Amino acid sequence: MSVAYAWQKLYEDAVVQTDFKKLPDCIAKAELAIEKRLAENPPPLTESAEFEAIGKTLAALAVLKAQIHGQASDRPLDEDRIGGYSA
């Protein structure tokens, strides 16, 4: 997998983590890296391709977290609001 953004490496680490005991920490690290990225370059300054990738990544991390907790992720995601920011 190629990494276009620095925070993507931490996301990839979470996705490939097979130890469910380590997975919450991997998810938290990825979310923190995304939060830091948004704080240093908030929308709309973040390039739209990266902002879109962040939205998709946060959605995927939410699914992983739901799976950890045995919850179904039936709730539709609001893709216009990502991490408290509007696209």
Buried (B, 14 or more C-beta within 10 A) or exposed (E): EEEEBEBBEBBBBBBEBEEEEEBBEBBBBBBEBBBEBBEEEEBEEBEEEBBBBBBEBBBBBBEBBBEEEEEEEEEEBEEEEBBEBEB
